């Protein structure tokens, strides 16, 4: 499994920006790839949700590293 740093570097090299780790966590959570809510998270709402325009690049990185499970998995609404 790739680290958040690996995902950030991959996105930077191919899409020209470095995604925040909270954006990666948001996308991974939407795909059911996280185990639980972070213990330092306050409340139910995300403080910095992933912007819809950045989501495809993060999804591409997760697919590249084989973390999405199946390519047939339906994507969450953007």
C-alpha positions in Angstrom: 0.0 0.0 0.0 1.3 3.4 -0.9 1.9 6.1 1.7 0.3 9.5 1.6 3.7 10.9 0.6 3.9 8.4 -2.3 0.4 9.6 -3.5 1.4 13.2 -3.1 4.6 12.8 -5.1 2.8 10.8 -7.9 0.1 13.5 -8.2 2.7 16.3 -8.2 4.7 14.7 -11.0 1.7 14.1 -13.2 -0.9 16.8 -12.3 1.3 19.7 -11.1 -0.1 20.1 -7.6 0.5 18.5 -4.2 -2.8 17.2 -2.6 -3.3 17.8 1.1 -3.3 14.6 3.1 -6.8 15.4 4.3 -8.0 15.4 0.6 -6.4 12.0 0.2 -8.1 10.8 3.4 -11.5 12.2 2.2 -11.3 10.3 -1.2 -10.1 7.1 0.5 -13.0 7.4 3.0 -15.5 7.8 0.2 -14.1 4.6 -1.3 -14.3 2.7 2.0 -10.6 2.4 2.3 -10.2 3.9 5.8 -10.7 2.0 9.0 -12.2 4.7 11.3 -12.6 8.4 11.8 -9.3 10.1 12.8 -9.1 10.6 16.6 -8.1 14.3 16.2 -11.1 15.1 14.0 -13.6 17.5 15.7 -17.2 17.0 14.8 -18.7 15.1 11.9 -17.9 17.5 9.1 -14.6 17.7 7.4 -12.6 20.9 8.0 -10.9 20.7 4.5 -12.9 18.4 2.2 -11.4 17.4 -1.2 -12.3 20.0 -3.9 -14.2 18.2 -6.7 -11.7 19.5 -9.3 -8.8 17.7 -7.5 -10.6 14.4 -6.9 -9.9 12.8 -10.3 -6.1 13.2 -9.9 -6.2 11.6 -6.4 -8.4 8.8 -7.7 -5.9 8.2 -10.6 -3.1 7.9 -8.0 -5.1 5.4 -5.9 -5.8 3.4 -9.0 -2.1 3.6 -10.1 -1.0 2.2 -6.7 -3.7 -0.5 -6.8 -5.6 0.8 -3.8 -9.1 1.1 -5.3 -9.7 -2.7 -5.4 -11.5 -3.0 -8.6 -11.6 -0.7 -11.7 -15.3 -1.6 -11.9 -16.0 0.0 -8.5 -18.6 2.9 -8.8 -17.2 6.3 -8.0 -18.9 8.6 -5.6 -20.8 11.5 -6.9 -18.4 14.4 -7.6 
